[in-house]
Amino acid sequence: MVDPLLQGQYPVRGLYQALAISAMCVQEQPSMRPVVSDVVLALNFLASSKYDPNSPSSSRRRNGSCRRDDEEKRPDLVKEAESDGSS
C-alpha cells in the first residue's frame, strides 16, 4: 500500500491513521461515514505531523512488514486533530 519509492522511510503510525481514515470513508452505511470537513481536518493533521526517520516507530521490519501493536485501537483522528495537535 506504500509507494516503493519511499524505500521504507515513512511514519508507520501515519500510515495506519491514513488507512483508518480511508476505512471510515468507505463504510457501507452512509450515516457511518465522516463528513468531508472532518476528513480534510484529519488529513491536514497527518500532513502537518513531523516525521523522524530515526524513530523506531517510523521504520519497517526487515521482513518488509509494518509494525503494529495489536492492542492499540484505531485512533479517532478527528478528535486528535481538533485537540492541541500534539502527537
Backbone as a chain_set.jsonl record, in Angstrom:
{"seq": "MVDPLLQGQYPVRGLYQALAISAMCVQEQPSMRPVVSDVVLALNFLASSKYDPNSPSSSRRRNGSCRRDDEEKRPDLVKEAESDGSS", "coords": {"N": [[0.811, -1.197, 0.0], [2.125, 1.103, 0.314], [4.056, 3.538, -1.367], [6.682, 2.239, -3.213], [8.908, 3.751, -3.796], [9.448, 5.187, -1.548], [11.055, 3.63, -0.048], [10.732, 2.33, 2.435], [10.866, 4.418, 4.233], [8.888, 6.02, 6.019], [6.346, 7.3, 8.217], [5.048, 4.896, 10.25], [2.895, 4.99, 11.988], [1.47, 7.13, 10.896], [0.754, 5.974, 8.47], [-1.037, 3.955, 9.32], [-2.987, 5.608, 10.429], [-3.868, 7.035, 8.178], [-4.918, 4.913, 6.723], [-6.978, 4.221, 8.454], [-8.617, 6.464, 8.243], [-9.337, 6.204, 5.56], [-10.748, 3.782, 5.688], [-12.932, 4.549, 7.237], [-14.203, 6.223, 5.453], [-15.284, 4.573, 3.531], [-17.355, 3.145, 4.603], [-20.161, 0.974, 4.612], [-22.719, 1.868, 5.312], [-23.999, 5.011, 4.761], [-24.488, 6.839, 6.842], [-22.584, 6.238, 8.686], [-20.23, 7.201, 7.731], [-17.628, 9.688, 7.79], [-18.038, 13.282, 7.659], [-16.988, 15.383, 4.937], [-15.524, 17.631, 5.74], [-14.471, 16.829, 8.2], [-12.797, 14.762, 7.363], [-10.945, 16.188, 5.823], [-9.851, 17.795, 7.844], [-8.641, 15.827, 9.475], [-6.785, 14.73, 7.64], [-5.213, 16.983, 7.13], [-4.089, 17.273, 9.651], [-2.522, 14.921, 9.758], [-0.762, 15.452, 7.631], [0.647, 17.597, 8.627], [2.134, 16.574, 10.645], [5.238, 15.918, 12.233], [8.016, 14.094, 10.957], [10.283, 11.723, 11.957], [12.854, 10.028, 10.751], [14.584, 8.429, 12.186], [13.263, 7.453, 14.32], [12.097, 4.63, 16.135], [9.457, 3.784, 15.67], [9.004, 4.644, 13.159], [10.105, 3.1, 11.245], [10.371, 0.12, 9.161], [10.072, -3.427, 9.626], [12.645, -5.881, 9.033], [11.668, -7.915, 7.417], [9.916, -6.646, 5.82], [7.331, -6.159, 6.607], [4.965, -4.062, 8.237], [5.205, -2.501, 11.463], [3.007, -3.18, 14.169], [0.916, -2.652, 16.895], [-1.099, -4.909, 18.299], [-2.832, -4.524, 20.394], [-3.373, -1.856, 20.3], [-5.908, 0.396, 19.632], [-7.827, 1.635, 16.852], [-7.188, 5.002, 16.243], [-9.144, 7.947, 16.996], [-9.088, 10.136, 14.727], [-10.155, 12.625, 14.076], [-10.896, 13.792, 16.531], [-8.362, 13.882, 17.681], [-7.071, 15.617, 15.93], [-8.513, 17.92, 16.369], [-7.78, 18.525, 18.899], [-4.977, 19.759, 20.787], [-3.14, 19.269, 18.805], [-0.793, 17.945, 19.212], [1.219, 14.949, 19.082]], "CA": [[0.0, 0.0, 0.0], [3.009, 2.263, 0.39], [4.869, 3.755, -2.562], [8.004, 1.623, -3.052], [9.953, 4.769, -3.898], [9.752, 5.673, -0.199], [12.075, 2.71, 0.458], [10.505, 2.042, 3.848], [11.044, 5.617, 5.045], [7.62, 6.705, 6.233], [5.864, 7.07, 9.586], [4.11, 3.779, 10.295], [1.673, 5.458, 12.652], [0.749, 7.923, 9.903], [0.165, 5.039, 7.512], [-2.22, 3.356, 9.938], [-4.014, 6.632, 10.581], [-4.429, 7.289, 6.852], [-5.758, 3.755, 6.407], [-8.185, 4.313, 9.281], [-9.466, 7.483, 7.611], [-9.874, 5.585, 4.345], [-11.744, 2.782, 6.073], [-14.136, 5.249, 7.684], [-14.847, 6.839, 4.289], [-15.932, 3.57, 2.679], [-18.349, 2.389, 5.366], [-21.312, 0.621, 3.783], [-23.837, 2.749, 5.664], [-23.586, 6.411, 4.63], [-24.548, 7.556, 8.122], [-21.384, 5.897, 9.453], [-19.078, 7.848, 7.102], [-17.38, 11.051, 8.281], [-18.287, 14.365, 6.708], [-15.767, 15.747, 4.222], [-14.729, 18.592, 6.518], [-13.724, 16.064, 9.202], [-11.736, 14.05, 6.647], [-9.926, 17.194, 5.496], [-9.206, 18.158, 9.102], [-7.774, 14.72, 9.877], [-5.671, 14.635, 6.691], [-4.324, 18.122, 7.401], [-3.345, 16.931, 10.861], [-1.498, 13.949, 9.375], [0.229, 16.091, 6.766], [1.446, 18.551, 9.396], [2.904, 15.851, 11.661], [6.68, 15.806, 11.997], [8.488, 12.731, 10.7], [11.669, 11.469, 12.347], [13.208, 8.722, 10.181], [15.369, 7.655, 13.147], [12.365, 6.948, 15.347], [11.816, 3.201, 15.934], [8.106, 3.572, 15.159], [8.936, 5.14, 11.795], [10.758, 2.188, 10.313], [9.729, -1.161, 8.909], [10.869, -4.593, 9.995], [13.475, -6.395, 7.946], [10.905, -8.764, 6.5], [9.091, -5.789, 4.983], [6.01, -5.905, 7.156], [4.9, -2.888, 9.101], [4.988, -2.755, 12.88], [1.65, -2.902, 14.623], [0.547, -3.121, 18.227], [-2.443, -5.453, 18.172], [-3.685, -3.983, 21.447], [-3.693, -0.454, 20.029], [-7.141, 0.545, 18.882], [-7.789, 2.664, 15.824], [-7.381, 6.308, 16.868], [-10.151, 8.845, 16.463], [-8.231, 11.188, 14.19], [-10.79, 13.934, 14.095], [-10.742, 14.331, 17.883], [-6.945, 14.164, 17.873], [-6.739, 16.802, 15.145], [-9.161, 19.074, 16.973], [-7.113, 18.836, 20.158], [-3.863, 20.693, 20.656], [-2.332, 18.957, 17.639], [0.416, 17.197, 19.548], [1.034, 13.51, 18.909]], "C": [[0.855, 1.262, 0.0], [3.842, 2.333, -0.884], [6.256, 3.161, -2.356], [9.146, 2.626, -3.159], [10.313, 5.36, -2.536], [10.8, 4.806, 0.485], [11.955, 2.469, 1.966], [10.641, 3.237, 4.767], [9.735, 6.402, 5.102], [7.17, 6.427, 7.66], [4.773, 5.994, 9.592], [2.799, 4.215, 10.937], [0.826, 6.279, 11.681], [0.079, 7.055, 8.855], [-1.11, 4.439, 8.09], [-3.339, 4.376, 10.114], [-4.665, 6.951, 9.237], [-5.332, 6.131, 6.419], [-7.055, 3.774, 7.21], [-9.153, 5.339, 8.7], [-10.129, 6.894, 6.374], [-10.975, 4.593, 4.674], [-13.042, 3.437, 6.53], [-14.917, 5.793, 6.488], [-15.587, 5.842, 3.407], [-16.89, 2.669, 3.458], [-19.57, 2.144, 4.489], [-22.503, 1.539, 4.052], [-23.373, 4.205, 5.599], [-23.583, 7.179, 5.947], [-23.325, 7.291, 8.994], [-20.126, 6.565, 8.894], [-18.878, 9.244, 7.682], [-17.742, 12.08, 7.211], [-16.944, 14.808, 6.12], [-14.906, 16.705, 5.037], [-13.919, 17.89, 7.606], [-12.574, 15.29, 8.564], [-10.598, 15.012, 6.32], [-9.159, 17.592, 6.745], [-8.223, 17.072, 9.541], [-6.575, 14.589, 8.945], [-4.698, 15.796, 6.854], [-3.48, 17.87, 8.637], [-2.221, 15.956, 10.532], [-0.384, 14.6, 8.565], [1.133, 17.04, 7.536], [2.301, 17.878, 10.468], [4.367, 15.759, 11.257], [7.047, 14.343, 11.808], [9.957, 12.636, 11.055], [12.051, 10.092, 11.826], [14.018, 7.849, 11.126], [14.524, 7.076, 14.272], [12.072, 5.473, 15.091], [10.43, 2.942, 15.355], [7.958, 4.035, 13.722], [9.523, 4.173, 10.784], [9.971, 0.901, 10.16], [10.644, -2.276, 9.371], [11.656, -5.074, 8.786], [12.688, -7.231, 6.949], [9.936, -7.965, 5.641], [7.707, -5.522, 5.516], [6.068, -4.733, 8.119], [4.708, -3.311, 10.548], [3.553, -2.426, 13.225], [1.47, -3.457, 16.014], [-0.887, -3.607, 18.135], [-3.382, -4.904, 19.232], [-4.123, -2.545, 21.161], [-4.941, -0.379, 19.172], [-6.991, 1.667, 17.877], [-8.067, 4.026, 16.465], [-8.513, 7.091, 16.218], [-9.408, 10.086, 15.99], [-8.858, 12.566, 14.241], [-10.65, 14.566, 15.47], [-9.293, 14.702, 18.146], [-6.546, 15.439, 17.131], [-7.347, 18.061, 15.746], [-8.524, 19.459, 18.303], [-5.918, 19.73, 19.882], [-2.937, 20.391, 19.488], [-1.05, 18.232, 17.946], [0.15, 15.723, 19.365], [1.925, 12.73, 19.824]], "O": [[0.363, 2.355, -0.281], [4.278, 1.31, -1.411], [6.947, 3.541, -1.41], [10.241, 2.369, -2.659], [11.372, 5.97, -2.388], [11.373, 5.212, 1.496], [12.958, 2.413, 2.676], [10.538, 3.081, 5.984], [9.516, 7.329, 4.323], [7.571, 5.424, 8.251], [3.707, 6.175, 9.004], [1.72, 3.844, 10.474], [-0.397, 6.139, 11.649], [-1.026, 7.354, 8.403], [-2.146, 4.418, 7.426], [-4.514, 4.04, 9.963], [-5.883, 7.117, 9.164], [-6.385, 6.349, 5.82], [-8.108, 3.389, 6.703], [-10.363, 5.112, 8.667], [-11.33, 7.061, 6.163], [-12.014, 4.567, 4.014], [-14.128, 2.935, 6.243], [-16.147, 5.821, 6.508], [-16.437, 6.24, 2.611], [-17.198, 1.56, 3.022], [-19.966, 3.013, 3.712], [-23.209, 1.937, 3.126], [-22.446, 4.587, 6.313], [-22.761, 8.074, 6.141], [-23.061, 8.037, 9.937], [-19.067, 6.502, 9.519], [-19.851, 9.914, 8.03], [-17.748, 11.78, 6.017], [-15.896, 14.626, 6.739], [-13.68, 16.596, 5.022], [-12.8, 18.306, 7.907], [-11.499, 15.175, 9.153], [-9.427, 14.687, 6.517], [-7.935, 17.713, 6.703], [-7.097, 17.375, 9.934], [-5.458, 14.36, 9.41], [-3.487, 15.612, 6.729], [-2.297, 18.21, 8.671], [-1.089, 16.143, 10.978], [0.796, 14.33, 8.788], [2.275, 17.264, 7.134], [3.104, 18.539, 11.126], [4.691, 15.549, 10.089], [6.455, 13.46, 12.429], [10.782, 13.377, 10.521], [11.624, 9.084, 12.388], [14.133, 6.645, 10.898], [15.019, 6.295, 15.085], [11.821, 5.091, 13.947], [10.246, 1.973, 14.62], [6.902, 3.845, 13.119], [9.442, 4.415, 9.579], [9.038, 0.624, 10.915], [11.854, -2.086, 9.491], [11.354, -4.707, 7.651], [13.012, -7.25, 5.761], [9.213, -8.537, 4.824], [6.968, -4.729, 4.932], [7.1, -4.459, 8.732], [4.117, -4.355, 10.825], [2.954, -1.515, 12.654], [1.83, -4.603, 16.285], [-1.799, -2.809, 17.918], [-4.59, -4.821, 19.01], [-5.119, -2.073, 21.709], [-5.025, -1.008, 18.118], [-6.137, 2.542, 18.026], [-9.073, 4.188, 17.156], [-8.803, 6.916, 15.035], [-9.134, 10.987, 16.782], [-8.162, 13.563, 14.429], [-10.321, 15.748, 15.576], [-9.021, 15.728, 18.769], [-5.772, 16.246, 17.647], [-6.768, 19.143, 15.647], [-8.702, 20.579, 18.782], [-5.862, 20.388, 18.844], [-2.034, 21.177, 19.205], [-0.282, 17.927, 17.034], [-0.991, 15.274, 19.473], [1.899, 11.5, 19.811]]}, "num_chains": 1, "name": "protein.A"}
